[in-house]
């Protein structure tokens, strides 16, 4: 189910899909591992918009781990925070996506499209 168009959607490289699931976020700061949890709001092949009750910084590398809705597999992806939107929402760009991860992402989007068509 593609997310509603937003003012910047004309310049987007990929279609965004609405998604709601818990995301484990891990980063390293000053040699210490920080683990927080947030929620995904939408996702594309290239990244994710998520909300997390903590402060992340533009350019910060994060590890994302989540189980997409309606799929049994857990997806682990590396990313970098590209922008902060409001107080606790962040745009994260995926990095170093493997073929297996890409295949799972495509399968997730297929499931979301089918579910959306049943509405």
WOKA-V867873 format. One record per helix or strand of 3 or more residues. SS is the DSSP state (H for helix, E for strand). FROM is the first residue (numbers start at 1). LEN is the number of residues. Records with the same first field share a line. If there is no record, write none. Layout:
BEGIN
SS->FROM-LEN  FROM-LEN
END
This chain:
BEGIN
H->9-3  99-19
E->17-13  32-12  47-6  61-7  74-12  89-7
END
